[in-house]
Amino acid sequence: ILQKWVLREISNFEYLMQLNTIAGRTYNDLSQYPVFPWILRDYVSDTLDLTNPAVFRDLSKPIGVANERHARDVKENFEDPTGTVDKFHYGTHYSNAAGVMHYLIRTEPFTTLHIQLQSGRFDCSDRQFHSVPAAWQARMENPADVKELIPEFFYFPEFLENQNGFDLGCLQLSNEKVGDVVLPRWARSREDFIRQHRNALESEYVSAHLHEWIDLIFGYKQRGPAAVEALNVFY
């Protein structure tokens, strides 16, 4: 599979799906769901220029330090020795069942699972996945929010639409009703978002740097000294 990927006989998307499968990740287990990277950091421009490296996230760094300002705090947290558990940079994880339900809240059976998780109701509107730009902004502002993406971001426009008309409440600050997911300005529709996002995944920049993210999630930077140095140790 690696050889096919290097020779560009299979796409970046297919290579990541194969790696997820080999790693034991599957659509049948929310706690081991396939994981994909955030690849962009430009969700505000009117057009998306995939020839410009500045629109892409630095794939060599964990999502928790995608904003470089967080690196110092993450390092300091690691130095805090309580002595009861192994030291870690992040108390949550880049992929978990609640995170999958968070992204897929508008799509059954994930809606029902989310409601069960929240003791019979939807979570507070401000904590729901209501906007792609706001979700990225949360990664920039909150080092504790380290969720990566799921494969649906690259092929499944329906999960961005509140087709079932669920009452997801209103945002506190703007009083805006939560319905369909708010898209980046460069996306003209849900289908256009998926198309451009998939093009970004298959772009030259991502093809040249994807191995750096793979090292963090599937490779040698998961544990040990390399993980500590990369600020990539999870609870």
C-alpha positions in Angstrom: 0.0 0.0 0.0 2.9 2.4 0.9 4.5 1.7 -2.5 1.2 2.3 -4.3 0.8 5.6 -2.5 4.4 6.7 -3.2 3.9 5.9 -6.9 0.5 7.8 -6.8 -1.4 4.8 -7.8 -3.8 5.4 -4.9 -5.1 8.7 -3.5 -4.2 10.3 -0.2 -7.8 9.6 0.9 -7.5 5.9 0.1 -4.1 5.6 1.7 -5.5 7.1 5.0 -8.5 4.8 4.9 -6.2 1.8 4.5 -4.0 3.0 7.4 -7.0 3.4 9.6 -8.2 -0.1 8.7 -4.8 -1.7 9.4 -4.7 0.2 12.7 -7.9 -1.4 13.8 -10.1 1.7 13.2 -13.5 1.0 11.8 -16.9 2.6 11.2 -18.4 -0.1 13.4 -16.7 1.2 16.6 -17.2 4.8 17.6 -14.3 4.6 20.1 -12.0 3.5 17.3 -13.5 5.5 14.4 -11.4 6.3 11.4 -9.4 9.5 12.0 -8.4 12.1 9.4 -6.4 15.4 9.8 -7.5 19.0 9.8 -5.7 20.1 6.6 -6.6 23.7 6.1 -6.4 26.8 8.3 -8.1 29.3 5.9 -11.8 29.3 6.5 -12.4 33.0 6.0 -11.2 33.9 2.5 -13.6 34.3 -0.4 -11.7 31.8 -2.5 -9.4 28.9 -1.6 -6.0 29.0 -3.3 -4.5 25.5 -3.1 -1.3 26.7 -4.6 -0.6 28.8 -1.5 1.1 26.9 1.3 -0.3 29.5 3.8 -3.8 28.1 3.5 -2.7 24.7 5.0 -2.2 23.6 8.6 1.3 22.6 9.6 0.8 18.8 9.5 4.1 18.1 11.4 2.4 19.4 14.7 -0.4 17.9 16.7 -3.7 19.8 16.4 -3.2 20.9 20.1 -0.3 23.1 19.1 -1.5 24.0 15.6 -1.5 27.5 17.2 2.1 27.9 18.3 1.1 30.0 21.3 -0.2 26.9 22.9 3.1 25.0 22.8 4.5 26.7 26.0 1.3 25.8 28.0 1.3 22.3 26.7 5.0 21.8 27.7 4.3 23.3 31.2 1.3 21.0 31.7 3.6 18.0 30.9 6.0 19.1 33.6 3.4 19.0 36.3 4.2 15.8 38.2 1.3 14.5 40.2 3.0 11.2 40.5 -0.2 9.1 40.1 -0.3 8.7 36.3 2.2 8.9 33.5 2.8 12.5 32.3 0.8 13.7 29.3 0.3 16.8 27.2 -3.5 16.4 26.5 -6.2 15.0 28.9 -8.5 14.3 26.0 -8.0 12.6 22.6 -7.9 13.5 18.9 -10.5 10.8 18.3 -13.3 9.5 20.6 -16.9 8.4 20.5 -18.2 11.7 21.7 -16.2 13.5 19.0 -17.7 11.4 16.3 -21.3 12.1 17.6 -20.3 15.8 17.8 -19.6 16.0 14.1 -22.5 13.7 13.0 -25.2 15.1 15.3 -27.5 15.8 12.4 -27.3 12.2 11.0 -28.9 9.1 12.5 -28.1 6.9 14.3 -25.6 9.4 15.7 -28.3 11.9 16.7 -29.9 9.3 19.0 -26.6 8.2 20.4 -25.7 11.9 21.1 -29.0 12.4 22.9 -28.4 9.2 25.0 -25.0 10.5 25.9 -26.5 13.8 27.0 -29.0 12.1 29.3 -32.0 12.5 26.9 -31.5 15.9 25.4 -29.2 17.7 22.9 -26.1 19.3 24.4 -25.9 23.1 24.9 -26.1 24.8 21.4 -22.8 26.6 21.8 -21.0 23.3 22.3 -22.5 21.7 19.2 -20.8 21.5 15.8 -22.6 24.4 14.2 -19.9 26.0 12.0 -16.7 24.8 10.2 -14.9 28.1 10.7 -15.9 28.2 14.4 -14.7 24.6 14.9 -11.3 25.6 13.5 -11.3 28.7 15.6 -11.9 26.6 18.7 -8.7 24.6 17.9 -6.9 27.9 17.7 -8.2 29.3 21.0 -8.5 26.2 23.2 -5.5 23.8 23.5 -7.7 21.3 25.3 -9.8 20.9 22.1 -7.7 18.4 20.1 -10.3 16.7 17.9 -9.1 15.8 14.4 -11.6 15.2 11.6 -13.5 12.1 10.4 -13.6 10.8 6.8 -17.1 12.2 6.2 -15.5 15.7 5.8 -14.2 14.5 2.5 -17.1 12.8 0.9 -20.4 13.1 2.7 -22.1 16.6 2.3 -25.4 15.4 3.9 -23.9 15.4 7.4 -23.6 19.2 7.1 -27.4 19.6 6.6 -30.1 19.5 9.3 -32.3 17.4 6.9 -34.4 16.0 9.8 -35.2 19.4 11.2 -33.8 18.7 14.7 -34.3 21.5 17.2 -30.7 22.2 18.1 -31.4 25.4 20.0 -29.9 28.9 19.6 -26.4 30.2 20.2 -26.1 32.3 23.4 -24.2 35.3 22.0 -26.0 35.9 18.7 -29.3 34.1 19.5 -28.9 32.5 16.0 -30.8 29.3 15.6 -28.5 26.2 15.0 -29.5 24.4 11.8 -27.3 23.5 8.9 -23.6 23.7 9.5 -22.1 27.2 8.6 -19.6 26.7 5.8 -16.4 28.7 5.0 -16.9 31.7 2.8 -15.1 30.0 -0.1 -17.7 27.2 -0.2 -20.8 27.9 -2.3 -22.7 24.9 -1.1 -22.2 21.7 1.0 -21.3 19.8 -2.1 -18.8 22.5 -3.1 -17.2 22.4 0.4 -16.7 18.6 0.1 -15.3 19.0 -3.4 -12.8 21.7 -2.5 -11.9 20.0 0.8 -11.2 16.7 -1.0 -9.1 18.6 -3.6 -7.2 20.1 -0.7 -6.5 16.7 0.7 -5.2 15.5 -2.7 -3.1 18.7 -3.3 0.6 18.8 -3.8 1.2 20.5 -0.4 -0.7 17.8 1.5 0.9 15.0 -0.6 4.3 16.3 0.4 3.5 16.7 4.1 1.0 14.0 5.0 3.6 11.6 6.2 4.4 14.0 9.0 0.9 13.7 10.4 0.9 10.0 9.9 4.0 9.8 12.1 2.0 11.5 14.9 -1.1 9.4 14.6 0.0 6.0 13.3 3.8 6.1 13.5 6.9 6.5 15.7 5.8 9.8 17.3 2.9 8.2 19.2 5.0 7.2 22.2 8.3 7.5 23.9 10.9 10.3 23.5 9.8 11.2 20.0 6.2 11.8 21.2 7.4 13.9 24.1 9.6 16.0 21.8 6.7 16.4 19.3 4.3 17.5 22.1 2.1 14.5 21.2 1.6 12.5 24.5 -2.1 11.7 25.3 -3.6 10.6 28.6 
